[in-house]
Amino acid sequence: YSWVLSTLYGYLLMFGFVMMTPQLFINYKLKSVAHLPWRMMTYKFINTFIDDVFAWVIRMPTMYRIGCFRDDVIFLIYLYQYWAYRVDHSRVNEYGVTGEQMKSSEKKEEEKKE
């Protein structure tokens, strides 16, 4: 019974890791992180930090601690990709608009309000 539960929990942690890695691959292929939802990433960072604190302060199973470490590694790779692949504002997004065009249209709207 214990072996079955630990094996199932190990698979759960493994598939959680597998579900996080496609975004890393997409970032690598596009050489861009402009499409990442940074608010969600900030939430995940806070959640990961809280998990780390509780995993190391409160006595937890080793598998759970490994799972927390896995989240930290993925997040550090995201941060590296954010540093390595700067946002290119001249690149066209999925709507056919560049970042420069969006900034100029925002400035025009602000001037109209004044």
N, C-alpha and C positions, 0 to 999 in steps of 0.2 A: 504494500500500500504506500509506504513512504517513497519507495523507488519510483513508482508510477507518478506520484505527485511531484517529486523533484524533477523527473524527466519532462513532464508537461510544463512545469514552470520554466525549465530551461528552454524549451521550444518557444514558449511565450516571449521570453527575453530575446531569443534569437530572431524571431519574426518582427519584433519591435525594432531591432537593429536593421533588419533587411528593409523595413518600410521607411526608415530614415535615409538610407543611402542613395536612392534614386535622385533626390534633389542635389546631392553632391555631384553626381555624374552629370546631371543637366547643367549645373553651373560650370563644370569643367568643359563640356562640349561647347556651350555658348560663349565661354570666356567672359561671362557677365553675371552680376548678381542683382541687376536692376529689377528683376521680376520677383525678388524675395519680399515677402511681407514682413517688414522689420518690426512692426508692432507685435506680431505674433512671435517673432524670434525673441523679442525682449521679454514677453510673457514666459516663453519656454526657458529662457535663461534664469529668470527669477524662480520659476518652478524647479528647475534643476538645482539651483543653489540651495533652496529649502530642502529638497530631497537629500542632497549631500549632507547638510547639517544634521538632519534627523537620522540618516543612515549611519553616521559616524558617532553621534552622541548617544543615541539609543541603541541598544543591542539588537541587531538585525541579522537575518541570514546572510551568508556570504554571497549567495546568488543575487540578492537584492543590491548589495553593495557593488557587485560587478555591473549590474544594470545601471546604477547611478553613474559609475565611471564611464560606461559606454556613452551615455548622454553627454557627459562632459567632453569626451573625445570628439563626438560629432559636432558639438557646438564650437569647439576650438577650430575644427576644420572649416566650419562656416565662417568664422571670424578671419581665418587665414585667406579664404577665398574672397571675402569682402575687401581685404587689404590688397590682394594680388590682382583682382579683376575690378578695377575702378569703374564706376558708372560712367558710361559714354553717353553724354547728353545729345550727341549728334546722331545717335542710332535710332532708327525708326522702331516704335513699339508695335504691338499687335493691332492697334487702331490706326496705324499709318501716320502717327504724329511723333515728332521728335521732342526731346526735353527742352530744346531751345525754343521751339514753337510754343510749347505750353507756357514757358516763362514769359515770352513776349506777349502772349494773349492775357496772362494774368496782370502784367503791367498796364496794358491798355484798359482793362476793366477797372483797375485801381484809379487810373487817371480820369475815367469817366465818372467815377463816384465823387471825386474831388471837384 
